[in-house]
Amino acid sequence: MLSVAICDSSASVCCQLEKVIQNTFRNCKINFEEFSNGAELYHSFCTNNYFHIIIMDISQNKEDDLTAISYIQNHSSRKTVIIYLSSTPEHIEYATAFVDTHPYALLPKPIDECHFTEKIITACHELLYYHKCFSFKSNGYTYHIPLKDILYIEKSGRILKIYTDTKVYTTYCKIEEAYHELQVLSNAFIRIQYSYIINIHHITRYSSKTVCINNIEMNISKPYRNDLFENLHSGLPQTQPSM
């Protein structure tokens, strides 16, 4: 189930946003909670309510709104996507100044429903990325590694090496099978060679022939270049959420 908090003093705006989200994800159960200001949102979070997405109008009660968002991000153990709305340009600039809240998007009012729909779809894709795990067996144990922690995967003979910031895991698995499973979970994973699968979110720099992840330079084989650059330039494809 997808849980969405809408923090806006306008009942008509809340209704509009709910309809757009429901029409976008018809096959997904969605729980909506409406709040008129940041203080109400803060109190709801303190009673153990968790929201995958928070949509907040920052046009009024600015201090309460940003205090609530900062508190939620500092005290939540799970990923929350923040989308700010504002009817005046100065509030967009105000939100941008608070970089510690890391808003996913800053959208002007009145709401462009097509643009809002695009942002909600990509936001849900990001949530899937943060909440899903890649599972495999190694030395008699089953591991569930969060997708966001995987830097890249290397084929070495019959073994796959799964690299994270803190550890290298090994498992017996065909690279084609691992790639198929990762593609089902998230299109953040792309092959750059026959023997390498990378997580594009961890790319620090790239050229037409190489990518760099964790200070390791890797060559891009010609057959895989188009898929890689299409993903880097156009963003991740649309998916239906399943929280």
N, C-alpha and C positions, 0 to 999 in steps of 0.2 A: 504494500500500500504506500502511496505517495502522500506525504504530509506537507501541506502548504499553509504558511501564515501570511495573511495580507494585512498590512498595517497602514490604513488609510482612513481618514475621517469621513470620506464620501462613500455612502452606501452604494451609490450607482456605479462608482469605479470598482468597488469590491465585486459587485455582481457581474460587471463586464469582464473582469479578469478571470473570475471563476468559470464563466461560460466559455471563454477562449481556451482555458486549460482543459476543461472537460471535453470540448470538441476536438482538441488536439490528441488527447489520450483516451479515446472512447473505451478501450479495453482494459483500462487500469482503474482500480479503486482509488479514489482520492479523498483525503480528509482535509477540509478547509477550516481554518480558524480565522476570524476577523477581529482586528484590534484597531482602536481609534488613535492610539499613540504608543510611543515606545515604552512608557511605564507599564501599560497593560501587557505588552509582549514580554517584558522583563519578569513580571509576576507569574505569567503563565509558564515561562521557562523554569522558574524557580520551583514550580510544582511538578517538575519532571516531565514536562511536555517537550518533545523533540520535533523539530521541523527540518525536512530535507531542503525546502526552499522558503526564504523569507523575502517578500516583496514589500518594500517600504516607501511611502511618500515622505520625502525629507523637507517638504515645504514649510512645515510647522514643528514646533517643539524640538528643535534641532538637537539641543543638548541631551534631552531624554532619549531621543531616537538613537543617536550614536553611542550613548552610554549603554543602552540595551544591547546593541549589536556587538560592541566591544566585549561586554560581559559574556554574551552567549559564545562568541568565538574563543574566548579565553577559558571557558569552563565546560565546553562541550567536547566529548571524546570522539564525536563523529563529525563528518563533513556536512557543512551547511552552505548552500549557495545563496548569496545576497544579491538582490536586484533592487536598485534605487530608482524611484520615480520623482520627477519634479516638474512643476509648471513654470519655473523661472530659471534662467541660465545661472544666476548667482548661486543657487542652491546646488546645481551640478558642480560648479567650481568648489563649493564648500565641501561636498562629498569627496571630490577628488583629493582635497587636501588631507583627508583622514585616510591615508594609505594603509594604515594598520588594519582597517576593517576589510580590505581586499574585496571590494564589491565586484561581482561577476559582470554586472552591466549597469550603466547609468542611462536611463531612458527618459526622454522628455514627455510631458503631457501637452495636449491630449495624446492618448496612446494610439500609436500605429499598430493595429492588431497583427498585421503580417510580420512586422519587425519583432513585436513581442513574442509571437509564436516561434519564430526562428531562435530567439534567445532562450525560451523555455525548453525547446527541443535539445539544444546544445548543452544547456544546464543539466538536463536529465542524463545526457550522455556522460557528462563529467561526474555526476553522482554515481552512475554505474561503475565508472572507472575506479572511484575511490572505495566503493563498497564490495566489489567482487574480488575473488581470490583465484589463483591458479593452483590446482591440486596435482600432486604427483607423489610417487612412492620412492623412497631411498633408504637402503640398508634396513629394510623391515619396518620403517615408519612411514606414515602418510603425512605430508606437509601441505599446509594451505597458506600460500604466500600472497599477500595483497598485490594486486596488479601494479599499484603505484610504486611498490618497492623494487620491482624488477627493472634492472637497467638494460640488460640484453641477454640473449641465450646463444650459446655456441655449441655446434655439433663437433664432437671429437671422437671419431670412430663410431662405436655403438652407443656412446654416452653423450648425454646433453648436460652442459654446464650452465646453470642458471645463476647469473650474477646479480647481487644486490650490493648496497653500500657496505654492508657489514659481513657478508658471507657469500661463499660460492657453494651452491648445492649441485649434486650430481644425481642423475636418474637415467635408467635405461628406457629410451623412448625414441621413436622415429621423429625427426624434425618436422616432417609433414603433418604428423598427428598432433604434435604440440602447437604448430602454427594454426591448424584448423580450430583447435580448442580455444586458443587465444583470440582468434578472429571472431568466434561466437561471443566471447566475453566482451571484447573491446577492439575497435579498429585502430587503437593506439599502437598496435604491434605490427611491424612491417619487416619483410625480409629484404636485406640489402645484398646478401650473397646466398649461395646455396646453403652455407653452413652457419649463417648468422640471422637472428631475429632481434630487432631492436625495439625499444620503447621510445617513440618519437618525443614524448614529454621530457626525456632526459637528454636530448640533443642540446649541446651547448654551442656548437657552430657546425656549419656544413658548407661544402662547395659542390660543384657539379660532379665530383668524383669521390669525395670522402665525407664522413660524418665523424664528429667527436663526441664521445660520451665518457664522462668521468676521467677526462684527460687521456683517453685512449682513442687514437685515430684509426678508423676502419674504412676500407675501400668499399665503394658501391659498385657492384657488378652491373654491366650495361643492361641485362634483361630486367633488372629490378628498379632502374632509375625512375621510369615514368610513374610507377605506383607510389614510390616514396615521395616524389616531388608533388604529385597531385594531392596527397594527404597533407603535406606541409603547407601548400599554398591555398587549398580550399577548405581546410578544416576537416573534422570528423563527420562521418555520415550520420543520418538520423536513426534513432532507435526508439523503441517503446520502453518506458521505464518498468521495472519490476522490483519494487522495494520490499 
